[in-house]
Amino acid sequence: MSKKVLVVDDDFGQRDLYLELFREAGFEVTPANDGQDAWEKIQKDRPDLVFTGILMPRMTGFELVDKLRHNKTTETIPIIIFSHLGREEDRKKALGLPFVAFMVKGYDRTTKILKQAKDMVNSDHPGINILPDEDDRQGFTVI
C-alpha cells in the first residue's frame, strides 16, 4: 500500500509539480488549495505526510501545523514545510515544531525532498531528520 501525501499550496503550478514528483515516486497524492482546504481533507482521509507551503489565503501553513499539532488524531502526522522565500524567521519557527522538516522551494533538490519525505513516513521519529550537506556550508540549515 502506498503512502499518502497531501500537497498544500495556493500556487497551482508549484503544487502540480510537487504532486507529479510524489506521484512518480510511488506516493498516493491529494492536492489542497490552502490550509483550510487541507484541514477539511485531513478530517476525511488522514495522510501519512503533509507537504505544505507557508503563505496562503484562509489558513497559512503554520496555522495548519498548529491546528494539526493541537488535535489528538493528527498531532503526529509528519510535515514538510516548504518556502519559496527561505526566510530565517520561518526556518526558526519550524525548528521548534515536532515532526516537522523545513525546505526551500527551488533550492532543495527534488531528490532531497523525496528522501526527506520517505524518511519521515517510514520513521518512528519523523521529526528527527537532519540532512547536513553542502547546503549547510552555504548558510542554509536543513531541519
Rosetta silent file (secondary structure, phi, psi, omega in degrees, C-alpha in Angstrom):
SEQUENCE: MSKKVLVVDDDFGQRDLYLELFREAGFEVTPANDGQDAWEKIQKDRPDLVFTGILMPRMTGFELVDKLRHNKTTETIPIIIFSHLGREEDRKKALGLPFVAFMVKGYDRTTKILKQAKDMVNSDHPGINILPDEDDRQGFTVI
SCORE:     score description
SCORE:     0.000 S_00000001
   1 L     0.000  129.458 -177.794    0.000    0.000    0.000 S_00000001
   2 L   -79.211  152.004  179.003    1.469    3.356   -0.996 S_00000001
   3 L   -77.166  146.261 -177.110    1.880    6.188    1.487 S_00000001
   4 E   -99.067  129.862  177.349   -0.472    9.169    1.189 S_00000001
   5 E  -119.560  130.282  173.346    0.862   12.706    0.788 S_00000001
   6 E   -99.586  118.887 -178.748   -1.289   15.822    0.989 S_00000001
   7 E  -103.163  118.090 -172.368    0.326   18.621   -1.068 S_00000001
   8 E  -116.597  116.152  176.367   -0.856   22.063    0.064 S_00000001
   9 L  -165.802  142.326  177.938   -0.158   25.225   -1.940 S_00000001
  10 L   -87.538   -8.867  173.796   -2.185   28.044   -3.468 S_00000001
  11 L   -88.428   99.772 -173.015    0.278   28.295   -6.384 S_00000001
  12 H   -60.777  -35.528  178.544   -1.291   25.688   -8.650 S_00000001
  13 H   -62.546  -48.958  177.625    1.764   25.453  -10.909 S_00000001
  14 H   -62.702  -45.302 -178.507    4.092   24.692   -7.996 S_00000001
  15 H   -59.838  -43.532 -179.619    1.573   22.378   -6.402 S_00000001
  16 H   -63.972  -36.033  176.670    1.146   20.397   -9.620 S_00000001
  17 H   -61.906  -44.930 -179.787    4.927   19.979   -9.934 S_00000001
  18 H   -71.148  -35.089  175.647    5.135   18.525   -6.422 S_00000001
  19 H   -58.938  -45.382 -179.822    2.058   16.351   -6.976 S_00000001
  20 H   -67.026  -40.272  178.238    3.757   14.840  -10.013 S_00000001
  21 H   -57.659  -50.574 -179.529    7.070   14.445   -8.160 S_00000001
  22 H   -67.910  -38.928  179.304    5.436   12.482   -5.333 S_00000001
  23 H   -61.104  -46.783 -179.962    3.196   10.504   -7.710 S_00000001
  24 H   -64.105  -25.256  179.128    6.193    9.392   -9.796 S_00000001
  25 L   -85.655    1.570  175.526    7.945    8.315   -6.582 S_00000001
  26 L    97.754    6.000  177.483    5.062    5.965   -5.768 S_00000001
  27 L   -83.575  151.574  168.990    3.099    8.076   -3.299 S_00000001
  28 E   -87.890  124.775 -172.280   -0.680    8.429   -3.402 S_00000001
  29 E  -116.527  148.126  175.358   -1.204   12.196   -3.679 S_00000001
  30 E  -135.266  132.454  177.200   -4.018   14.602   -2.869 S_00000001
  31 E   -89.589  152.276  171.344   -3.962   18.351   -3.617 S_00000001
  32 E  -140.033  141.754 -174.587   -5.227   21.105   -1.315 S_00000001
  33 L   -78.962  -27.650 -179.244   -5.551   24.798   -2.220 S_00000001
  34 L  -165.680 -177.314 -177.184   -4.682   26.252    1.196 S_00000001
  35 H   -61.017  -38.903  179.930   -4.564   25.374    4.880 S_00000001
  36 H   -65.357  -44.744  177.490   -8.344   25.407    5.315 S_00000001
  37 H   -61.441  -41.005  178.758   -8.853   23.090    2.348 S_00000001
  38 H   -62.587  -46.837 -179.097   -6.108   20.824    3.726 S_00000001
  39 H   -57.508  -44.405  179.640   -7.681   20.708    7.198 S_00000001
  40 H   -63.221  -40.635  179.757  -11.043   19.686    5.715 S_00000001
  41 H   -69.975  -36.237  179.669   -9.417   16.936    3.619 S_00000001
  42 H   -65.000  -34.411  178.572   -7.375   15.646    6.572 S_00000001
  43 H   -64.200  -29.418 -178.436  -10.587   15.213    8.599 S_00000001
  44 H   -90.183  -33.616 -175.194  -11.930   12.874    5.894 S_00000001
  45 L  -151.139  102.205 -175.569   -8.738   10.996    4.988 S_00000001
  46 L   -68.289  120.965  177.860   -5.636   11.154    7.215 S_00000001
  47 L   -81.632  165.890  175.240   -2.457   11.405    5.111 S_00000001
  48 L   -85.797  -18.395 -179.121    0.899    9.866    6.022 S_00000001
  49 E  -155.143  141.274  171.981    2.642   13.182    5.262 S_00000001
  50 E  -112.493  128.072  178.175    1.627   16.810    4.750 S_00000001
  51 E  -115.929  105.987 -169.762    3.771   18.851    2.347 S_00000001
  52 E  -128.773  144.212  169.552    2.724   22.484    2.761 S_00000001
  53 L   -77.493 -178.664 -177.068    3.636   25.964    1.671 S_00000001
  54 L  -106.413  -61.837 -173.834    3.516   28.846    4.126 S_00000001
  55 L   -84.903  108.660 -179.391    1.809   31.926    2.704 S_00000001
  56 L  -146.828  155.428  177.326   -1.725   31.024    1.613 S_00000001
  57 L   -71.467  164.336  177.342   -5.202   32.550    1.909 S_00000001
  58 L    66.555  -51.832  178.001   -7.723   31.477    4.568 S_00000001
  59 L  -152.349  123.776 -179.696   -5.161   29.487    6.601 S_00000001
  60 L   -75.061  170.528  176.923   -1.365   29.660    6.350 S_00000001
  61 H   -61.651  -41.312  179.324    0.926   26.657    6.509 S_00000001
  62 H   -68.285  -35.458  175.439    1.964   27.496   10.071 S_00000001
  63 H   -64.946  -38.178  176.581   -1.683   27.869   11.139 S_00000001
  64 H   -63.516  -46.103  178.957   -2.355   24.441    9.629 S_00000001
  65 H   -58.657  -44.675  179.661    0.604   22.947   11.513 S_00000001
  66 H   -60.433  -43.415  179.440   -0.654   24.492   14.756 S_00000001
  67 H   -64.203  -42.142  179.016   -4.130   23.071   14.186 S_00000001
  68 H   -64.008  -41.243 -176.646   -2.711   19.613   13.396 S_00000001
  69 H   -72.176  -19.111  179.418   -0.481   19.623   16.490 S_00000001
  70 L  -101.731   21.678  178.576   -3.402   20.502   18.785 S_00000001
  71 L  -128.833  125.084 -175.527   -5.586   17.610   17.631 S_00000001
  72 L   -56.506  -35.986 -176.289   -5.062   14.100   19.071 S_00000001
  73 L   -81.080  -13.195 -176.938   -5.765   12.326   15.776 S_00000001
  74 L  -122.629   -1.066 -170.733   -3.368   14.473   13.729 S_00000001
  75 L   -63.611  -20.925 -178.277   -0.650   15.535   16.175 S_00000001
  76 L  -109.704   10.284  175.817    1.974   13.079   14.889 S_00000001
  77 L   -65.382  125.609  176.263    1.466   13.443   11.135 S_00000001
  78 L   -65.697  144.602 -177.342    4.895   14.297    9.680 S_00000001
  79 E  -133.999  134.136  168.095    5.002   17.658    7.910 S_00000001
  80 E  -109.347  120.012  175.176    7.409   19.195    5.430 S_00000001
  81 E   -95.191  126.082  177.740    7.048   22.969    5.306 S_00000001
  82 E  -118.889  138.847 -175.591    8.396   24.388    2.065 S_00000001
  83 E  -128.067  137.856  174.964    9.053   28.048    1.491 S_00000001
  84 L   -84.868  -14.215 -178.996    9.947   29.923   -1.654 S_00000001
  85 L   -92.298  -31.430 -178.407   11.414   32.717    0.461 S_00000001
  86 L    63.017   32.540 -176.840   13.640   30.682    2.771 S_00000001
  87 L   -66.945  139.502 -178.730   13.203   33.330    5.475 S_00000001
  88 H   -60.419  -39.079 -179.555   15.226   32.804    8.623 S_00000001
  89 H   -65.571  -33.812  176.318   12.227   33.501   10.887 S_00000001
  90 H   -68.260  -42.220  178.923   10.246   30.754    9.117 S_00000001
  91 H   -61.019  -45.001 -179.903   13.139   28.315    9.496 S_00000001
  92 H   -65.260  -39.766  178.687   13.447   29.114   13.207 S_00000001
  93 H   -62.570  -42.525  179.538    9.696   28.776   13.721 S_00000001
  94 H   -67.310  -33.896 -178.032    9.742   25.355   12.029 S_00000001
  95 H   -56.012  -35.050 -177.299   12.765   24.275   14.085 S_00000001
  96 L   -86.522    1.621 -176.238   10.703   24.258   17.273 S_00000001
  97 L   -97.848  137.080  178.893    7.848   22.159   15.893 S_00000001
  98 L   -72.713  144.577  176.492    7.624   18.385   16.406 S_00000001
  99 L    60.317   35.832 -176.847    7.612   16.096   13.360 S_00000001
 100 E  -128.378  137.623  170.717    8.442   18.968   11.001 S_00000001
 101 E  -118.005  152.671 -179.200   11.117   19.477    8.349 S_00000001
 102 E  -122.251  129.806  179.918   11.774   22.790    6.571 S_00000001
 103 E  -136.297  156.946 -178.033   12.861   23.027    2.954 S_00000001
 104 E  -106.714  122.733  178.882   13.298   25.856    0.464 S_00000001
 105 L   -59.023  137.929  175.789   11.376   25.706   -2.836 S_00000001
 106 L    77.928  -14.746  179.494   13.615   25.853   -5.850 S_00000001
 107 L  -105.012  -47.007  178.803   16.735   25.431   -3.724 S_00000001
 108 L   -77.428  127.809 -178.447   16.346   21.958   -2.285 S_00000001
 109 L   -65.246  152.488 -179.103   16.709   19.344   -4.988 S_00000001
 110 H   -61.053  -34.732  178.766   13.830   17.023   -5.748 S_00000001
 111 H   -64.238  -35.925  179.284   15.925   14.015   -4.708 S_00000001
 112 H   -70.027  -40.993  178.191   16.471   15.622   -1.314 S_00000001
 113 H   -62.262  -45.813  179.582   12.762   16.395   -0.918 S_00000001
 114 H   -64.979  -39.711  177.909   11.839   12.805   -1.775 S_00000001
 115 H   -61.500  -45.542  179.728   14.477   11.402    0.593 S_00000001
 116 H   -61.236  -45.696 -179.601   13.152   13.577    3.412 S_00000001
 117 H   -60.852  -46.904 -179.484    9.546   12.557    2.669 S_00000001
 118 H   -64.542  -41.382  177.941   10.397    8.843    2.558 S_00000001
 119 H   -61.061  -41.760 -176.416   12.460    9.075    5.745 S_00000001
 120 H   -70.198  -40.745 -178.331    9.627   10.834    7.555 S_00000001
 121 H   -77.525  -16.228 -179.575    6.822    8.459    6.545 S_00000001
 122 L  -107.052    8.521 -175.593    8.956    5.401    7.332 S_00000001
 123 L  -106.628  148.056  171.938   10.406    6.616   10.643 S_00000001
 124 L   -76.696  -19.306 -178.760    9.288    6.099   14.218 S_00000001
 125 L  -131.333   69.252 -172.554   10.688    9.587   14.900 S_00000001
 126 L   -65.277  -15.046 -179.777    9.932   11.579   11.727 S_00000001
 127 L   -85.753   -3.564 -177.463   10.791   14.921   13.299 S_00000001
 128 L  -110.343   63.176  178.951   14.403   13.992   13.870 S_00000001
 129 L  -124.919   99.870  177.443   15.690   14.127   10.308 S_00000001
 130 L  -108.705  125.274 -177.818   18.627   16.445    9.833 S_00000001
 131 L  -111.517   80.753  179.994   20.219   16.271    6.424 S_00000001
 132 L   -73.001  130.961  175.149   23.591   18.013    6.686 S_00000001
 133 L  -157.932 -156.887 -175.999   25.213   18.537    3.313 S_00000001
 134 H   -61.977  -22.300  177.815   26.657   21.283    1.148 S_00000001
 135 H   -60.318  -37.297 -179.993   23.591   23.459    1.849 S_00000001
 136 H   -63.140  -37.677 -179.332   24.795   23.898    5.434 S_00000001
 137 H   -72.528  -16.891  179.805   28.114   25.230    4.228 S_00000001
 138 L   -97.467   13.145  177.019   26.268   27.771    2.073 S_00000001
 139 L    92.818    4.201  178.225   24.410   29.247    5.030 S_00000001
 140 L  -106.719  135.745  175.014   21.303   27.086    4.799 S_00000001
 141 L  -111.794  124.973  177.563   20.311   24.721    7.566 S_00000001
 142 L   -98.171  122.939 -176.456   18.006   21.889    6.644 S_00000001
 143 L   -88.678    0.000    0.000   15.947   20.783    9.601 S_00000001
